[in-house]
Amino acid sequence: MLGANIETPKIAILGGGIGGLAAAAFLGRAGLRSTVYEQAPALKEVGAGLVVAPNAARLLRRLGVLEPLLRGAVQLDVGWEFRRWQDGTVLSAEDLATDCERLYGEHTYTVHRAELLDAIRSAVPAESVRLGKRCTAIDLRGERPSLGFADGEVVEADIVIGADGVHSVVRDAIAGPRPAAFSGLCAFRALVPGDRAPSFARRRAQTLWIGPNHHLVHYPVSAGRFVNLVAFAPAGEDLAESWTARATIEEFLLEFDGWDPRLVDLIRAAGTPGRWALLDRAPLPRWSRGPVTLLGDAAHPMFPFFAQGAAQAIEDAAVLSRCLAEGLADPARALRRYEALRLPRTTRLQAVSHARSDVNHLPDGPEQRARDASFTEDDPLVANGWIYEYDPDLAMAAETTAG
């Protein structure tokens, strides 16, 4: 908590998604008030499901929101279940039911994004969130950053946190406009009602079907009422990077023509799928400029192949809040510390997530057979321990010791 002799700064957070609300929640826990400015007229999370790995679960528990979230979450028994595209042969599978908590102190869960957003929102005072506030301009030239909104309001703040996603206005103000590159991939997503999904997809398992130029992931969410389905395929260059773009079941099926019939049945059971392009953005060399910084996708957008986008935003929020609480006398310096603590980790995750698309999409042949054979030798749960064991408090303690 802050000392009584330190004046509380005015903190503006742009973006009311998972990262922005997590920042507000962790700042409040540290004794700092903030205001979240969200451009949407209502707080809701589009999309479908996501994985809450141990590194995210322990921080949600620290916020006091994990237990309410578990009412709709699905605790996974099996994860990293890789299957061959043509016949569903299981190449590897991890026993999450026992190994995950033993190794990392928390289980792995799957949730609907809206449920996670609601859980985090419960830790933020309602009066701290302003809706329908689209930021159109940021002026960093004065003594305090100035935010201009589409409705004509101008707000000055002592500290600005850009949690405004992949098309971040704050990112452009800090690093300059940097157009994204087209990745050549698109994603389909859908929610399949649990009573329509085949039994193999209703298991408490995160399953990844991998094949030439494509892969598909499914797992149950919302206490098993739905099965989340997300798939990746080559894309045309006219696709938009949008969570709200739609496709047809026929387009979805065409991409997975010839795959295991059970998987085709799962796709057929889905409603109208969403479809969006994956754009590629190189890691930024810096996130902060004076008392202004970035968080989550605004700072480090990454391919979703390690299911860490939301988790990294939550980690950012936890570290940022501590850096500000401990360095309130010099916010710019506190933000530089935050950046130094977080940038190497998120840059590494951006890199491994990017590389995974090549591994998952190998065409049938010698490289693919060697990859499949390697699944019997590797233990993803242990090999990726650097992701799941991370604790911001321990990381900051290690920084202090090293210094």
PADORO-919536 format. One record per residue: residue in one letter; x, y, z of N, C-alpha, C in turn. Coordinates in steps of 0.1 Angstrom, whole numbers, padded with zeros to 4 digits, always signed. Each point is the difference from the previous one (the first is absolute). Example, Ala and Ser with C-alpha at 12.3 -4.5 7.8 and 13.67 -1.06 7.14 Angstrom:
PADORO-919536
a+0132-0057+0078-0009+0012+0000+0009+0012+0000;s-0004+0011-0007+0009+0011+0000-0008+0011+0008;
end
This chain:
PADORO-919536
m+0008-0012+0000-0008+0012+0000+0009+0012+0000;l-0006+0011-0005+0008+0013-0001+0001+0006+0014;g+0011+0007+0001+0001+0008+0012-0009+0013+0000;a-0003+0004+0012-0010+0012+0000+0006+0013-0005;n+0013+0000-0001+0007+0013-0004+0002+0001-0015;i-0005-0010-0008+0002+0000-0014-0014+0003-0006;e+0000+0011-0008-0012+0004-0007-0004-0010-0010;t-0013-0004-0001-0005-0010-0009-0001+0007-0014;p+0007-0006-0010+0000+0005-0013-0014-0003-0008;k-0002+0008-0010-0012-0003-0009+0005-0010-0011;i-0005-0012+0001+0004-0010-0010-0012-0003-0009;a+0003+0001-0013-0009-0003-0011+0004-0013-0007;i-0010-0009-0001+0002-0013-0007-0009+0000-0012;l+0006-0001-0012-0007-0001-0012-0003-0014-0004;g-0012-0004+0000-0003-0014-0003-0006-0008+0012;g-0013-0005-0002-0006-0007+0011-0001-0015-0003;g+0010-0005-0007+0000-0015-0002+0007-0007+0012;i+0004-0012-0002+0006-0007+0011+0012+0007+0006;g+0009+0005-0008+0012+0006+0004-0003+0013+0008;g-0009+0009-0006-0003+0013+0006-0006-0002+0014;l-0010-0009+0000-0007-0002+0013+0009-0007+0010;a+0009-0009-0004+0010-0006+0009+0009+0011+0006;a+0004+0010-0009+0009+0010+0005-0008+0009+0011;a-0012+0003-0003-0008+0007+0010-0001-0007+0013;a-0003-0013-0001-0001-0009+0012+0012-0001+0008;f+0012-0002-0007+0012-0001+0008+0005+0013+0005;l-0003+0011-0007+0003+0013+0005-0008+0003+0013;g-0013-0003-0001-0008+0002+0012+0005-0008+0012;r+0004-0012-0003+0006-0009+0011+0012+0006+0006;a+0007+0008-0008+0013+0007+0005-0003+0013+0006;g-0013+0004+0000-0004+0013+0006+0000+0012-0010;l+0000-0003-0013+0000+0010-0010-0014+0000-0007;r-0006+0012-0001-0012+0001-0008+0003+0003-0014;s-0009-0005-0009+0002+0002-0014-0014+0001-0007;t+0000+0006-0012-0012+0000-0008+0002-0007-0013;v-0009-0009-0003+0001-0008-0012-0009+0007-0011;y+0005+0003-0011-0008+0006-0011-0001-0011-0011;e-0013-0004-0002-0003-0011-0010-0009+0006-0011;q+0004-0003-0012-0007+0006-0011-0014-0006-0003;a-0001-0013+0004-0013-0007-0002-0011+0006+0010;p-0013-0001-0004-0010+0005+0008-0003-0009+0012;a+0005-0012-0001-0002-0010+0011+0012-0008+0001;l+0003-0005+0013+0012-0008+0002-0004-0015-0004;k+0005-0004-0011-0002-0014-0003+0012-0005-0008;e+0003-0013+0001+0011-0006-0007-0005-0008-0012;v+0004+0004-0012-0004-0008-0011+0010-0012-0001;g-0002-0009-0009+0009-0011-0001-0007-0012+0006;a+0008-0010+0005-0006-0012+0005+0008-0004+0012;g+0008-0011-0001+0007-0005+0012+0014+0003+0000;l+0006-0002+0012+0014+0001+0002+0005-0009+0011;v+0013-0002+0001+0006-0009+0010+0006+0009+0011;v-0004-0004+0012+0006+0007+0012+0011-0010+0006;a+0012+0003-0004+0011-0009+0004+0004+0004+0014;p+0009-0008+0007+0003+0003+0014+0006+0014+0002;n+0007+0006-0009+0006+0013+0002-0011+0011+0001;a-0011-0002-0007-0011+0009+0001-0009-0003+0012;a-0002-0013+0002-0009-0004+0011+0005+0005+0014;r+0013-0001+0002+0005+0005+0013-0002+0015+0002;l+0001+0008-0011-0003+0014+0001-0015+0003+0002;l-0008-0008-0006-0014+0002+0002-0004-0003+0014;r+0006-0011+0005-0002-0003+0014+0004+0011+0009;r+0012+0006-0003+0005+0011+0008-0010+0012+0000;l-0006+0002-0011-0010+0011-0001-0013-0004+0007;g-0002-0012+0004-0012-0004+0006-0012-0003-0009;v+0003-0003-0013-0010-0002-0010+0000-0014-0006;l+0010-0008+0004+0000-0014-0006-0011-0008+0005;e-0003+0000+0013-0011-0009+0005-0014+0003-0007;p-0004+0013-0002-0012+0002-0007+0001-0005-0015;l+0012+0002-0006+0001-0004-0014-0001-0016-0001;l+0003-0007+0010+0000-0015-0001-0014-0005-0001;r-0010+0008+0003-0014-0005-0002-0003-0003-0014;g+0006+0007-0009-0002-0003-0014+0012-0006-0007;a+0012+0000+0006+0012-0005-0006-0001-0015-0001;v+0008-0006-0009+0002-0014-0001+0015-0003+0004;q+0002-0008+0011+0013-0004+0003+0005-0012-0009;l+0011+0002-0007+0004-0009-0010+0006-0013+0007;d-0003-0011-0005+0006-0013+0004+0012-0003-0009;v-0002+0004-0013+0010-0003-0011+0003+0013-0007;g+0013+0002-0004+0003+0012-0008+0012-0004-0009;w+0002+0009-0010+0011-0003-0010-0003-0014-0006;e-0013-0003-0002-0003-0013-0007+0001+0003-0015;f+0011-0004-0006+0002+0002-0014-0005-0013-0008;r-0008+0003-0010-0005-0011-0008+0003+0002-0015;r+0002-0011-0007+0003+0001-0014-0013+0003-0008;w+0002+0008-0010-0012+0006-0007-0008-0010-0007;q+0006-0011-0005-0008-0009-0009-0008-0010+0007;d+0005-0005+0011-0006-0011+0007-0002+0002+0015;g+0004+0011+0005-0001+0003+0015+0010-0008+0008;t+0010-0006-0005+0010-0006+0008+0006+0010+0010;v+0000-0005+0013+0005+0009+0011+0015-0001+0000;l+0006+0012-0003+0015+0000+0000+0006+0003+0013;s-0007+0007+0009+0004+0002+0014-0011+0006+0007;a+0000-0001+0014-0010+0005+0008+0006+0002+0014;e-0004+0011+0007+0005+0003+0013-0011-0002+0011;d+0004-0006+0011-0009-0002+0011+0000+0012+0009;l-0009+0009-0003-0001+0013+0007-0007-0002+0013;a-0008-0010+0002-0008-0002+0012+0009-0001+0012;t+0012-0006-0001+0009-0002+0011+0013+0008-0001;d+0005+0000-0013+0014+0006-0001+0000+0015+0000;c-0011+0006-0004+0000+0015-0001+0001+0006+0014;e-0008-0004+0009+0001+0006+0014+0012-0004+0007;r+0005-0012-0003+0012-0005+0007+0012+0009-0005;l+0001+0003-0012+0011+0007-0006-0001+0015+0003;y-0012+0006-0001-0001+0014+0000-0010+0006+0010;g-0006-0008+0008-0008+0004+0011-0014+0005-0004;e-0003-0001-0012-0014+0003-0005-0004-0009-0011;h-0013-0002-0002-0005-0008-0011+0000+0009-0013;t-0004-0006-0011-0003+0007-0012-0015-0001-0003;y-0005+0011-0004-0015+0001-0002-0003+0005-0015;t-0012-0003-0004-0004+0007-0012-0013+0008+0003;v-0002+0012-0005-0011+0008+0003-0005+0007-0013;h-0012+0006+0001-0004+0009-0010+0006+0013+0003;r+0004+0008-0010+0006+0013+0002-0009+0009+0008;a-0013+0000-0003-0009+0009+0007+0000-0003+0015;e+0001-0013+0003+0000-0004+0014+0012+0005+0008;l+0012+0000-0007+0012+0005+0005-0001+0015+0002;l-0005+0007-0010-0002+0014+0001-0009+0004+0011;d-0011-0007+0002-0009+0003+0011+0007-0002+0014;a+0008-0011+0001+0007-0002+0012+0009+0011+0004;i+0008+0004-0010+0010+0011+0003-0007+0013+0003;r-0011+0002-0007-0008+0013+0002-0005+0001+0014;s-0003-0012+0006-0006+0000+0013+0010+0006+0011;a+0013+0001-0004+0010+0006+0009+0003+0014-0003;v-0008+0006-0009+0002+0014-0004-0013+0008+0004;p+0001+0011+0007-0012+0008+0004-0007+0004-0013;a-0013+0000+0000-0008+0003-0012+0002+0015-0004;e+0002+0009+0010+0002+0014-0003+0014+0002-0007;s+0009-0010+0000+0013+0002-0006+0000-0003-0015;v-0011-0004-0005-0001-0004-0014-0009+0010-0008;r+0005+0006-0010-0008+0009-0009-0001-0006-0014;l-0013-0002-0004-0003-0007-0012-0003+0010-0011;g+0001-0005-0013-0003+0009-0011+0011+0011-0002;k+0012-0003+0005+0011+0011-0001+0011-0005-0010;r-0001+0004-0012+0009-0004-0010+0011+0011-0001;c+0012-0004+0003+0011+0010+0000+0005+0001-0015;t+0001+0013-0004+0004+0002-0014+0013+0008-0001;a+0005+0005+0011+0013+0008-0001+0007-0001+0014;i+0013+0000+0000+0008+0001+0012+0011+0011-0002;d+0001+0009+0009+0010+0010-0001+0009-0001+0012;l+0013-0003-0004+0010-0003+0010+0009+0012+0002;r-0003+0012-0005+0009+0011+0000+0000+0008+0012;g-0011+0000+0007-0002+0008+0012+0006-0006+0013;e-0002+0006+0011+0005-0005+0013-0007-0013+0003;r-0012-0001-0004-0008-0013+0002-0006-0005-0013;p+0000-0013-0002-0007-0005-0012-0014+0005-0001;s-0004+0002-0012-0014+0005-0003-0007-0010-0009;l-0012-0004+0003-0007-0010-0008-0013+0007-0006;g-0001-0001-0013-0012+0006-0007-0009-0011-0004;f-0013+0001+0003-0010-0010-0003-0009+0004-0011;a-0007-0010-0006-0008+0003-0012-0012+0009+0004;d-0004+0000+0012-0012+0008+0004+0004+0015+0004;g+0013+0003-0002+0005+0013+0002+0006+0003+0014;e-0001-0010+0009+0006+0002+0013+0015-0001-0001;v+0007+0008+0008+0015-0001+0001+0003-0003+0015;v+0008-0010+0002+0004-0004+0014+0015+0000+0001;e+0005+0007+0011+0014-0001+0003+0002-0010+0011;a+0012-0006+0000+0003-0011+0010+0014+0001+0003;d+0004-0005+0012+0014-0001+0004+0007-0012-0006;i-0008-0011-0002+0005-0012-0005-0010-0006-0010;v+0004-0004-0012-0009-0006-0009+0005-0015-0004;i-0010-0009+0001+0003-0014-0003-0008-0004-0013;g+0007-0003-0010-0006-0004-0013-0003-0015+0000;a-0013-0004+0003-0004-0014+0000-0010-0001-0011;d+0002+0007-0011-0010+0002-0010+0002-0009-0013;g+0007-0012+0003+0000-0010-0010+0010+0002-0012;v-0002-0009-0010+0009-0001-0011+0000+0012-0008;h-0010+0008+0000-0001+0013-0008+0002+0012+0009;s+0008-0002+0010+0002+0010+0010+0003+0014-0004;v-0008+0010+0004+0003+0014-0002+0013+0004+0008;v+0001-0006+0012+0011+0004+0009+0013-0006-0006;r+0000-0012-0006+0011-0006-0006+0006+0009-0011;d-0009+0006-0008+0004+0009-0011+0006+0012+0006;a-0005+0005+0011+0006+0013+0006+0014-0003+0005;i+0002-0012+0005+0013-0003+0006+0010-0004-0011;a-0004-0009-0009+0010-0006-0009-0002+0005-0014;g-0010+0008-0003-0003+0004-0013-0008-0011-0008;p-0008+0004-0010-0008-0009-0007+0009-0011-0006;r-0003-0012+0002+0007-0012-0006-0009-0009-0005;p-0002-0001-0013-0010-0009-0006+0004-0014+0002;a-0010-0008+0002+0002-0015+0003+0002-0007-0014;a+0008-0011+0001+0002-0008-0012-0011-0011+0000;f-0003-0004-0012-0010-0011-0001+0007-0013+0002;s-0006-0009+0009+0007-0012+0004-0003-0011-0010;g-0010+0001-0008-0004-0011-0009-0009-0010+0006;l-0004+0003+0013-0009-0009+0007-0013+0006+0004;c-0010-0007+0000-0013+0005+0006-0005-0010+0011;a-0009+0004+0008-0005-0008+0011-0015-0001-0002;f-0006-0011+0003-0014-0002+0001-0003-0003+0015;r-0011+0005+0005-0004-0003+0013-0015-0003+0001;a-0004-0008+0009-0014-0003+0002-0002-0006+0014;l-0012+0001+0004-0005-0007+0013-0010-0011-0004;v+0003-0012+0003-0009-0011-0003-0008-0003+0013;p-0013+0000+0000-0008-0004+0011+0004-0014+0005;g+0002-0001+0013+0004-0013+0006-0008-0012-0004;d-0014+0002-0001-0008-0011-0003+0000-0004-0015;r+0007+0008-0008+0002-0003-0014+0014-0005-0003;a+0009+0002+0009+0014-0004-0003+0002-0015+0002;p+0009-0006-0008+0003-0014+0001+0006-0002+0014;s-0001-0012+0005+0005-0003+0014+0015+0003+0002;f+0008-0003-0011+0014+0002+0002+0004+0014+0002;a-0008+0010-0004+0002+0014+0001-0005+0005+0014;r-0008-0007+0006-0006+0004+0013+0009-0004+0012;r+0011-0008-0003+0009-0003+0011+0007+0012+0006;r+0004-0001+0012+0007+0012+0006+0015-0001-0005;a+0001+0003-0013+0013-0001-0007+0001+0012-0009;q+0013+0004-0002+0004+0010-0010+0007-0008-0011;t-0007-0001-0011+0005-0009-0011+0004+0009-0012;l+0011-0004-0006+0006+0007-0012+0001-0010-0011;w-0007+0002-0011+0001-0008-0012+0010+0007-0009;i+0010-0006-0004+0010+0006-0009+0002-0007-0013;g+0001+0008-0011+0001-0005-0013+0006+0010-0010;p+0001-0004-0012+0007+0009-0010-0007+0014-0001;n+0007+0010+0003-0004+0014-0001-0012+0004+0009;h-0004-0009+0009-0012+0003+0008+0002-0006+0014;h-0007+0005+0010-0002-0007+0012-0013+0005+0007;l-0005-0008+0009-0013+0003+0006+0001-0004+0015;v-0006+0008+0008+0000-0002+0015-0014+0000+0005;h-0003-0009+0009-0013+0000+0007+0001-0003+0014;y-0009+0005+0008-0001-0003+0014-0014+0005+0005;p-0005-0006+0011-0013+0005+0006+0002+0013+0008;v-0011+0008+0000+0000+0012+0008-0014+0001+0006;s-0001+0011+0009-0013+0003+0006-0006-0013+0007;a+0007-0006+0008-0004-0012+0008-0005-0011-0010;g+0006-0001-0012-0003-0010-0009-0012+0003-0009;r-0006+0012+0002-0012+0003-0008+0004+0002-0015;f+0013+0003-0003+0004+0003-0013+0014-0007-0002;v+0003-0002-0013+0014-0004-0003+0005+0011-0009;n+0012+0005+0005+0006+0011-0008+0009-0006-0011;l-0002+0006-0012+0007-0006-0012+0007+0012-0006;v+0013-0002-0002+0008+0010-0008+0010-0007-0009;a+0000+0005-0012+0008-0007-0011+0008+0010-0008;f+0011-0004-0005+0009+0009-0008+0003-0006-0013;a+0000+0008-0010+0001-0004-0014+0006+0011-0009;p+0005-0003-0012+0005+0010-0009-0012+0010-0003;a+0004+0013-0002-0010+0010-0002+0003+0008-0013;g-0011+0006-0005+0002+0010-0011+0003+0013+0006;e+0005+0009-0008+0005+0013+0006-0011+0010+0002;d-0012-0003-0004-0011+0009+0002-0007-0001+0013;l+0004-0009+0009-0006-0002+0013+0003+0011+0009;a-0010+0003+0009+0002+0011+0010+0005-0007+0013;e+0008+0008+0007+0004-0004+0014-0011+0005+0009;s-0010-0009+0002-0012+0004+0008-0006-0012+0007;w-0004+0003+0013-0007-0011+0007-0014-0002-0004;t-0005+0009-0008-0015+0000-0003-0002-0005-0015;a+0010-0002-0008-0002-0004-0013-0006-0014+0000;r-0008-0004-0010-0007-0013+0000+0004-0008-0013;a-0001-0013+0001+0002-0009-0011-0012-0009-0001;t+0001-0010-0008-0011-0010-0001+0006-0014+0004;i-0009-0008+0004+0004-0014+0004+0006-0007-0013;e-0005+0003-0011+0005-0006-0013+0015+0004-0002;e+0003+0013+0003+0014+0005-0001+0009-0007+0010;f-0005-0002+0012+0007-0006+0011+0003-0015-0004;l-0011-0007-0004+0002-0014-0004+0009-0002-0012;l+0000+0009-0009+0009-0001-0012+0014+0000+0004;e+0004+0008+0010+0014+0000+0005+0004-0013+0006;f-0009-0008+0005+0003-0012+0007-0005-0012-0007;d-0002+0001-0013-0004-0011-0008+0010-0011+0000;g-0005-0012+0003+0010-0012+0000+0005-0003+0014;w-0003+0009+0010+0004-0003+0013-0008-0011+0007;d+0004-0004+0012-0008-0011+0007-0015+0004+0000;p-0008-0010-0004-0015+0003+0000-0005+0005+0013;r+0005-0004+0011-0005+0004+0013+0002+0015+0002;l+0011+0005-0006+0003+0015+0001-0010+0007-0009;v-0003-0005-0012-0009+0006-0009-0014+0000+0007;d-0004-0010+0007-0013+0000+0007+0000+0011+0010;l+0011+0003+0007+0001+0011+0010-0002+0013-0007;i+0006+0002-0011-0001+0013-0007-0015+0002-0005;r-0006-0011-0005-0014+0001-0004-0009+0004+0011;a+0003-0004+0012-0009+0004+0011+0001+0014+0005;a+0010+0008-0006+0002+0013+0004-0010+0010-0006;g-0002+0011+0006-0008+0010-0006+0008+0008-0010;t-0005+0012-0004+0008+0008-0009+0014+0004+0006;p+0011-0004-0007+0013+0002+0006+0004+0015-0002;g+0009+0004+0009+0007+0013-0003+0013-0004-0008;r+0005+0010-0007+0012-0002-0007+0008+0014-0001;w+0013-0001+0003+0008+0012+0000+0014-0003-0005;a+0007+0010-0005+0013-0001-0004+0010+0002+0012;l+0010-0008+0000+0011+0002+0010+0011+0009-0006;l+0001+0011+0006+0011+0010-0005+0012-0002+0009;d+0012+0003-0006+0012-0003+0007+0006+0014+0003;r+0004+0001+0013+0006+0013+0005+0013-0004+0007;a+0011+0006-0004+0013-0002+0007+0000+0006+0014;p+0007-0006+0009+0001+0005+0014+0005+0014+0000;l-0005+0008+0008+0004+0014+0002+0013+0001+0008;p+0009+0009-0003+0012+0002+0008-0003+0007+0013;r-0011+0007+0001-0004+0006+0013-0015+0002+0000;w-0005+0001+0012-0014+0001+0002-0004+0014+0006;s+0009+0007+0006-0003+0011+0008+0006+0013-0006;r-0007+0011+0003+0006+0014-0003-0005+0009+0011;g+0009+0003+0009-0003+0008+0011-0010-0007+0009;p-0011+0006+0004-0010-0006+0008-0011-0008-0007;v+0003-0004-0013-0009-0007-0008+0006-0014-0004;t-0008-0010+0002+0005-0014-0003-0011-0008-0007;l+0004-0012-0004-0009-0010-0006-0001-0013+0008;l-0011-0007-0003-0003-0012+0007-0007-0010-0009;g+0002-0013+0001-0007-0010-0007+0002+0001-0015;d-0010-0002-0008+0001-0001-0015+0006+0013-0005;a-0003+0011+0006+0005+0013-0004+0016+0000+0000;a+0005-0007+0009+0015-0001+0002+0006-0011-0008;h-0006-0012+0001+0006-0012-0005-0010-0010-0006;p-0007+0004-0011-0009-0009-0006+0007-0013-0005;m-0006-0011+0003+0007-0013-0003-0010-0010-0007;f+0005-0009-0008-0008-0010-0005-0005-0009+0011;p-0012-0005-0001-0007-0007+0011+0004-0014+0003;f+0012-0005-0006+0003-0014+0000+0006-0005+0013;f+0002+0009+0010+0003-0005+0013-0010+0004+0010;a-0011+0006-0005-0012+0004+0009+0004+0008+0011;q+0009+0011-0003+0005+0008+0011-0003+0015-0001;g-0008+0004-0010-0003+0014-0002-0007+0006+0012;a-0010-0006+0005-0007+0006+0012+0009-0001+0013;a+0007-0011+0001+0008-0002+0012+0011+0010+0000;q+0006+0003-0011+0011+0010+0000-0005+0014+0003;a-0013+0003-0004-0005+0013+0004-0003+0001+0015;i-0004-0011+0006-0002-0001+0014+0013+0001+0008;e+0010-0006-0005+0014+0001+0006+0004+0015-0001;d-0001+0006-0012+0003+0014-0001-0006+0008+0011;a-0013-0002+0002-0008+0008+0009+0006-0001+0014;a+0003-0013+0004+0006-0002+0013+0013+0007+0002;v+0009-0001-0009+0013+0006+0001-0001+0015-0001;l-0008+0006-0009-0002+0014-0001-0005+0006+0013;s-0009-0006+0006-0006+0005+0013+0010+0001+0011;r+0009-0010+0001+0010+0000+0010+0011+0011-0003;c+0004+0001-0013+0010+0010-0003-0005+0014+0003;l-0013+0003-0003-0005+0013+0002-0001+0002+0015;a-0005-0010+0008-0002+0002+0014+0013+0002+0007;e+0011-0006-0005+0013+0001+0007+0008+0012-0006;g-0005+0006-0011+0008+0011-0006-0008+0012-0003;l-0010+0003+0008-0009+0010-0003+0006+0014-0001;a+0011+0002+0007+0006+0013+0000+0006+0003-0014;d+0002-0010-0008+0006+0002-0014-0007-0010-0009;p-0012+0003-0005-0008-0009-0008+0008-0005-0013;a+0007+0009-0006+0007-0003-0013+0010-0011+0003;r+0007+0002+0011+0010-0010+0004-0006-0014+0004;a-0012+0001+0007-0007-0012+0003-0004-0008-0012;l-0005+0008-0011-0004-0007-0012+0012-0006-0008;r+0012+0007+0001+0011-0006-0006+0004-0013+0007;r-0002-0001+0013+0003-0012+0008-0010-0011-0005;y-0013+0004-0001-0010-0010-0005+0004-0005-0013;e+0004+0008-0009+0003-0004-0014+0012-0009+0001;a+0010+0003+0008+0012-0008+0001-0003-0014+0005;l-0009-0001+0009-0004-0013+0006-0008-0008-0009;r-0008+0006-0009-0010-0008-0008+0004-0002-0014;l+0008+0009-0006+0002+0000-0014+0008-0013-0004;p+0010-0005+0007+0007-0012-0005-0009-0012+0000;r-0008-0001+0010-0009-0012+0001-0011+0000-0011;t-0006+0011-0002-0010+0001-0011+0006-0001-0014;t+0012+0005-0002+0006-0001-0013+0003-0015-0003;r+0005-0007+0011+0002-0014-0002-0013-0008-0004;l-0010+0004+0007-0013-0007-0003-0005+0003-0014;q+0002+0013-0004-0004+0003-0014+0008-0009-0010;a+0013-0002+0003+0008-0008-0009-0004-0014+0000;v-0002-0007+0011-0004-0014+0000-0014-0002-0005;s-0009+0009+0002-0013-0001-0005+0000+0001-0016;h+0008+0009-0005+0002+0002-0014+0005-0013-0006;a+0011-0006+0006+0006-0012-0006-0009-0012+0000;r-0010+0000+0010-0008-0012+0001-0009-0002-0012;s-0003+0010-0007-0008-0001-0012+0006-0009-0011;d+0014+0002-0001+0007-0009-0009+0000-0014+0004;v+0002-0002+0013+0001-0014+0005-0014-0007-0002;n-0010+0007+0004-0014-0007-0001-0004-0003-0014;h+0005+0008-0010-0006-0001-0013+0009-0007-0010;l+0010-0008+0004+0008-0007-0009-0008-0009-0009;p+0004+0000-0013-0006-0010-0009+0004-0014+0003;d-0008-0010-0004+0004-0014+0002+0013-0002-0007;g+0009-0007+0006+0013-0003-0005+0010-0002+0011;p+0013+0000-0003+0010-0004+0010+0000+0010+0012;e-0001+0013-0003+0000+0009+0012-0012-0002+0009;q-0012-0002-0006-0012-0003+0007+0002-0013+0009;r+0005-0010-0006+0002-0013+0007+0010+0002+0012;a+0010+0008-0003+0010+0002+0011-0007+0009+0011;r-0008+0009-0003-0007+0008+0010-0009-0009+0008;d-0008-0009-0007-0009-0009+0007+0007-0009+0010;a+0012-0005-0005+0008-0009+0009+0005+0008+0012;s+0003+0013-0002+0005+0007+0011-0010+0002+0012;f-0013-0001-0004-0010+0002+0011+0001-0011+0011;t+0005-0011-0004+0001-0011+0010+0012+0003+0009;e+0009+0009-0004+0012+0003+0008-0002+0012+0009;d-0007+0010-0005-0002+0013+0007-0011-0001+0010;d+0002+0009+0010-0011+0002+0010-0003+0015+0000;p-0010+0004-0007-0003+0014-0001-0002+0007+0013;l-0006-0007+0009-0004+0006+0013+0013+0004+0008;v+0010-0009-0001+0013+0003+0006+0009+0010-0008;a+0000-0003-0014+0008+0008-0008-0004+0015+0000;n-0013+0002+0002-0005+0014+0001-0001+0005+0014;g+0007-0006+0009-0001+0005+0014+0003+0014+0002;w+0009+0006-0009+0003+0014+0001-0012+0009-0002;i-0010-0005-0007-0012+0007-0002-0009-0001+0013;y-0002-0012+0004-0010-0003+0010+0004+0003+0015;e+0013-0001+0003+0004+0002+0013+0002+0015+0004;y-0002+0009-0010+0003+0014+0002-0009+0006+0011;d+0006+0007+0009-0007+0008+0010+0006+0014+0001;p-0008+0010-0003+0005+0014+0000+0007+0004+0013;d-0005-0005+0012+0006+0004+0012+0014-0006+0001;l+0002-0013-0004+0013-0006+0000+0009+0006-0010;a-0005+0004-0012+0008+0006-0010+0006+0013+0005;m-0009+0008+0007+0005+0013+0005+0009-0002+0012;a-0002-0010+0008+0009-0003+0011+0014-0003-0005;a+0000-0008-0011+0013-0004-0006+0007+0012-0006;e-0008+0009-0006+0006+0013-0005+0007+0007+0011;t-0007+0001+0011+0006+0008+0012+0012-0007+0005;t+0000-0013+0001+0012-0007+0004+0012+0001-0009;a-0003+0000-0013+0010+0001-0010+0006+0014+0000;g-0008+0010+0003+0004+0014+0000+0008+0003+0012;
end
